[in-house]
Amino acid sequence: MLKIQEIRELIKLIDDSSIDEFVFEQDGSKVQMKKNQETTQVVQKVVEHTNQSAPIVAQPQPVATPSVQNAAPQNEDVQSGAGNEATENLHKITSPMVGTFYASPSPDAAKYVNVGEKVNADTVVCIVEAMKLFNEIEAEVSGEVVEVLVENGQLVEYGQPLFLVRV
């Protein structure tokens, strides 16, 4: 069975390639990835173990340029800025994987962080759920949360900015 890090690497490679569909079978496990224009789906199921190894099947498709859209609008002060000084000290906290963004540990709990709060490098700022695994995402830097760039429950891509932090 593939380790989660190996699956993450596969997701990134498939996402960066022109392959539209990928299937991998090994030792009774099957990983199937299908790429749409806006999302990448990962399905893993256990199949009956056989003594034969199935070949890796990759079907190249025509290159399609996916459109990446954030549900939350960008803060105009950050983009146009009140000068370059305002944007120079901003750090983007990005998603390390494809998954679902959650701002709190449970639906009835308070958010991990809110705009205006101070964070440290080891402060948990959100959860990204991938394949029923809830991965805590840390701030990576010390500073103040300036903006949350995604909505709770939104699907996020690998490398997509989630937060802006003034360092």
C-alpha positions, 0 to 999 in steps of 0.5 A: 500500500502506498504511503500518504506522502507517496500519494501526495507526490503522485497527486502533484505529478498528475496535477502538473502533467497533461494526464487526465486519468491515472490508475495504479494497482499493487498488492491488492490496493488500487489508486485511481486519479481523475483530473477534471478542469477544476479539481483532482479526484483521488479514489483508493479502494482495496481490491482482492489480492492476486499473485499477479501485479497489474500494470500501471495504466496512464492515458494521456489526454489533450492538454487542458488549462484548468482555471483556478478560482478562489471563492473568497475575493482578494483584499484590494489593499493587499493587491493594489496596496497602499504601496509596495511596503504593505505587500512586502511583509506578507507571507502566504500560508499555502495548502500542502495538498489537495483537500477540503479546507476547514477553519475549525476542528469541528462544526460547532467549535471556534475557528483556529484563527481569525483576521487580526490575531497573532500567530507563531510558526507552530500555531495551527491555522486550519485543517485540510482533509484529504482521503478522510485524514485531517491534516493540521496546517501550521502558520510556518511564520510568526505574525498577524493574520491579515486575510483568510483567502478561502471559505470553510468547506471549500476544496483547495488545490496543492499550493493554493494560498489559504491565509496572508500573514503580516510578518 
